[in-house]
Amino acid sequence: MGARKLLLKRRGVPLVPPESFFVDAGKNATVLCDGEQERAEAWGATLATRLMQTAAG
């Protein structure tokens, strides 16, 4: 089950739209594709900002 579906099942409220990131699944490691680290960090920063706004009321 995806994270969003689990959140909704437990009556949680999504703070930001879900996002997917491309990875390169190699034989010995799985790493984010070029440019995905920056996108993931930006998404995480947006999520953190919304969380702080929500907690502050």
Secondary structure, 3 states (H helix, E strand, C coil): CCHHHHHHHCCCCCCCCCCCCCEEECCCCEEECCCHHHHHHHHHHHHHHHHHHHHHC
